[in-house]
Amino acid sequence: MGRLDGLRALITGGGRGIGAATARRFAREGAWVAIMGKGEASLAGSRALAADEGLELETFVGDVTREDDVKRVIDQVVEHFGGLDILVNNAGASHSKPFEEKTRADVLETLETNFVSVFLCCQKAAPHLLASGHGAIVNITSVRALEQCGREGVMDYSAAKAGVVSLTKTLAKQLAPKVRVNAVAPGHTNTDILRGLPQEVRDRMLAGTYLQRFAEPDDIAAAALYLASPEASFVTGQQIVVDGGFSLKAG
């Protein structure tokens, strides 16, 4: 018996990295899983990786920053599965640029991608999660959301993710007792983005991580699985930091 047997889940940003790993982890645990992303190619790749394990994922193309796309995809997922029990807000992006060079457009794009999208997905999914009677929302934030861990080049991203933490806590009050709302804050994770960084940057990141390795996407997926599962039935409004001790260095 799986930890999510028969539960219906939607994961945004499911085409790669943490989202794809979470989708496969949930499917292994018996969930019916849908993934949403902007590109059909990445979604198809995620679906193929799952199929190699004998797992099935449903894919839906849509932009999480567009309200009409979010509503359409959630409606399609609910129609396909007959309801929705779990929402994982994983989609996001970070673009580093010196403070003095950041434009208003840069900041607004970051806020839309990392904060507004989470609000929209939660808002459109909430009626269906409430109807299930045991809904769960898991928001993927970042170690950068922690008060002492914001970074200069991505201060807008850090602020947006901190906003998601606050939104998580407030929604936990708003949607209780039928829906639990929690967050996972990843540290530096071995995804395409990290692998594309210069080696000297990667070395500095690793030096600041006490467990002396980068997170794997499955490490983050494991925390998301716990929060989405009945095992966390008395947990709401919380954030689990999965960073190998990186945030400890600020102390």
C-alpha positions in Angstrom: 0.0 0.0 0.0 1.3 3.4 -1.0 1.3 6.5 1.2 -0.8 8.4 -1.3 -3.0 5.6 -2.6 -5.9 6.9 -4.6 -5.1 10.6 -4.0 -5.2 13.0 -6.9 -2.3 15.5 -7.2 -1.4 18.4 -9.5 2.3 19.5 -9.5 3.3 22.7 -11.3 6.7 23.0 -12.9 6.6 19.2 -13.3 8.7 19.0 -16.4 12.1 18.9 -14.8 14.1 19.0 -11.6 12.3 19.0 -8.3 8.8 19.0 -9.9 9.6 15.9 -12.1 11.1 14.1 -9.1 8.1 14.9 -6.9 5.7 13.7 -9.6 7.5 10.3 -9.8 7.7 10.0 -6.0 4.0 10.7 -5.7 3.1 8.2 -8.4 5.3 5.5 -6.8 3.2 6.0 -3.6 -0.1 5.4 -5.4 -1.2 8.9 -6.3 -2.9 9.9 -9.6 -0.5 12.6 -10.8 -0.9 15.5 -13.2 2.0 17.8 -14.1 1.7 21.4 -15.5 4.3 23.3 -17.3 4.8 25.9 -20.1 6.5 23.5 -22.6 5.2 20.3 -24.0 8.7 19.0 -24.6 9.8 19.1 -21.0 6.5 17.6 -19.8 6.8 14.8 -22.4 10.3 14.1 -21.1 9.1 13.9 -17.5 6.3 11.6 -18.6 8.8 9.4 -20.4 11.1 9.1 -17.3 8.0 8.1 -15.3 7.0 5.5 -17.9 10.5 3.9 -17.7 9.5 3.0 -14.1 6.1 1.8 -15.1 4.5 5.0 -13.8 1.8 7.2 -15.5 1.7 11.0 -15.4 -0.9 13.2 -17.0 0.5 16.4 -18.6 -1.1 19.8 -19.1 0.5 22.7 -20.8 -0.1 26.1 -19.2 1.5 29.2 -17.8 1.1 29.5 -14.0 1.3 33.3 -14.2 -1.8 33.5 -16.4 -5.1 33.2 -14.5 -7.0 31.8 -17.4 -4.4 29.1 -17.9 -4.4 28.1 -14.3 -8.2 27.9 -14.1 -8.3 25.9 -17.4 -5.7 23.3 -16.3 -7.1 22.9 -12.8 -10.6 22.4 -14.3 -9.2 19.8 -16.7 -7.4 18.0 -14.0 -10.5 17.9 -11.8 -12.6 16.6 -14.7 -10.0 14.0 -15.6 -9.5 12.7 -12.0 -12.9 13.4 -10.7 -11.5 15.8 -8.0 -8.3 17.1 -6.5 -6.6 16.2 -3.2 -3.1 17.6 -3.4 -1.5 20.7 -5.0 2.2 21.2 -5.2 3.3 24.7 -6.2 6.8 24.1 -7.6 7.1 26.3 -10.6 9.4 29.3 -10.2 12.5 30.9 -11.6 15.5 33.0 -10.4 17.6 35.5 -12.4 20.6 37.1 -10.8 21.4 40.7 -11.6 23.1 43.4 -9.6 20.7 45.5 -7.5 21.5 48.8 -9.4 20.8 47.1 -12.7 17.5 45.5 -11.8 14.5 47.1 -13.5 10.9 47.4 -12.5 10.1 44.9 -15.2 12.6 42.4 -13.8 11.1 42.6 -10.3 7.5 42.3 -11.5 8.4 39.3 -13.6 10.0 37.6 -10.6 7.1 38.4 -8.3 4.6 37.0 -10.9 6.6 33.8 -11.5 7.3 33.0 -7.9 4.5 34.6 -5.8 1.5 35.5 -7.9 1.5 32.1 -9.6 1.3 30.4 -6.2 -1.6 32.6 -5.2 -3.5 31.9 -8.4 -3.0 28.1 -8.2 -4.1 28.0 -4.6 -7.1 30.2 -5.2 -8.3 28.2 -8.2 -7.6 24.8 -6.6 -9.0 25.7 -3.1 -12.7 24.9 -3.9 -11.7 21.4 -5.1 -9.3 20.7 -2.2 -12.0 21.8 0.2 -14.5 19.5 -1.5 -12.2 16.6 -1.0 -12.4 17.1 2.8 -8.7 16.3 3.3 -6.8 18.5 0.9 -3.1 19.4 1.1 -1.1 22.2 -0.5 2.7 22.1 -0.5 4.5 25.2 -1.6 8.1 24.9 -2.7 9.9 28.0 -1.4 13.7 28.3 -1.0 16.4 28.6 1.6 16.6 32.2 0.2 13.2 32.8 1.8 14.7 32.6 5.3 15.4 35.9 7.0 19.1 35.5 7.1 19.7 33.8 3.8 18.5 36.3 1.1 21.2 37.0 -1.5 22.0 40.3 -3.1 21.8 39.3 -6.7 18.4 37.6 -6.2 16.9 39.9 -3.6 13.6 40.0 -5.6 13.5 36.2 -5.7 14.3 36.0 -2.0 11.5 38.5 -1.2 9.0 36.6 -3.4 9.8 33.3 -1.8 9.5 34.9 1.7 6.1 36.1 0.6 5.1 32.6 -0.3 6.1 31.5 3.3 3.8 34.2 4.7 1.0 33.2 2.2 1.5 29.6 3.3 0.9 30.5 6.9 -2.1 32.7 6.2 -3.7 30.1 3.9 -3.3 27.5 6.5 -5.7 29.6 8.7 -8.0 30.4 5.8 -8.5 26.8 4.6 -8.5 25.0 7.9 -9.7 22.5 8.9 -10.3 20.7 5.6 -7.1 21.7 3.8 -3.5 21.7 5.2 -1.0 24.2 3.8 2.7 23.8 4.2 6.0 24.6 2.5 9.4 23.0 1.7 12.5 25.3 1.5 15.2 23.6 -0.6 18.8 24.5 -0.4 21.2 24.2 -3.3 19.8 21.4 -5.4 21.4 19.4 -8.2 19.2 20.6 -11.1 20.0 21.9 -14.6 20.2 25.4 -13.1 22.8 24.6 -10.6 24.8 22.4 -13.1 24.9 25.5 -15.4 26.6 27.7 -12.9 30.4 28.3 -13.0 32.5 25.8 -11.0 33.8 28.5 -8.6 30.2 29.5 -7.7 29.3 25.8 -7.1 32.4 25.4 -5.0 31.3 28.3 -2.8 27.8 26.9 -2.4 29.2 23.5 -1.4 31.6 25.0 1.0 28.7 26.7 2.9 26.7 23.4 3.1 27.5 21.5 6.3 26.5 18.1 4.9 29.0 18.7 2.1 26.8 17.8 -0.8 24.1 19.3 -2.9 20.5 18.2 -2.4 19.1 15.8 -5.0 15.6 16.5 -6.3 14.5 13.3 -4.5 15.6 14.9 -1.2 13.1 17.7 -1.7 10.4 15.3 -3.1 10.7 13.3 0.1 9.8 16.3 2.2 6.9 17.2 -0.1 5.6 13.6 0.1 5.6 13.7 3.9 3.6 17.0 4.0 1.2 15.8 1.3 0.6 12.5 3.0 -1.8 11.5 5.8 1.3 11.1 8.0 1.3 14.9 8.3 -2.4 15.1 9.1 -1.8 17.3 12.1 0.8 19.6 10.4 -0.2 22.9 8.9 1.3 26.3 8.4 4.8 25.0 8.6 8.0 25.0 6.5 10.5 22.2 6.3 14.0 23.5 5.4 15.9 20.9 3.4 19.3 22.5 2.9 22.0 20.3 4.3 22.7 22.8 7.0 23.4 25.7 4.6 21.2 28.1 6.6 23.2 27.4 9.8 26.2 29.4 8.5 24.4 32.6 9.1 24.7 31.9 12.8 
